[in-house]
Amino acid sequence: MNNTTLIIDFDSTFIKIESLDKLAEVSLENHPDKDVIVNKISSITDQGMNGDISFAESLSERIALLKSDKTLIAKLVEQLKEEISDSFVRNRSFVEENADDIYIVSSGFKEIIAPVVAEYNIEASHVYANTFEFDNQGNIIGVDNNNPLAGNGGKIKVVKSLNLANNNNVIAIGDGYTDYEIKKSGMATIFCAFTENISRDKVTAVADHITNSFDQIITLIK
């Protein structure tokens, strides 16, 4: 890819939806207050993605509302494999052929993301995301707070650790403000607001390019 590295977000970018919102739906399927809780989680997600509240606050609030376990995560993974964004599906061969130059950097969870992107030849070692903490019964009881992605500025720290300074072109792609912050910090040369699934005004306002499909990313590289 002409010495280009892609830093791609997962939720609402590689896939069409927000994985934690979907996990809430799966986990609360028989809960009497399912709709109320799911809507609350979705609202918190939007506040975090728009930069209205800190990511750390967004994450802790959503996890507190979730009641889930490893079995439900496995169920979710299979559902998300059917939710990959249309333009990534169209360009699957491009992703597979260039997977060595692609990193998934997400505030989501590696247990969910890695098995989904593995089908596109993206190795788990190229997936940077939060990780759950489980009890002995496999229930989610929290997140690994030592993971930089569990705190504010996590994506910046992760991309910095990749030592991509020798790459001529590092393109950050995503729908959220934290994706823009990668470029703002100097860790990416270009930020593309990905609007195929959702467009956030605060994000598109600071983007170098507004791209409504992965096809446009490929054109930009070429």
Summary of the structure (lengths in Angstrom):
residues: 222
radius of gyration: 16.5
end to end distance: 7.7
largest distance: 53.6
contacts: 739
relative contact order: 0.18
helix: 50%
strand: 19%
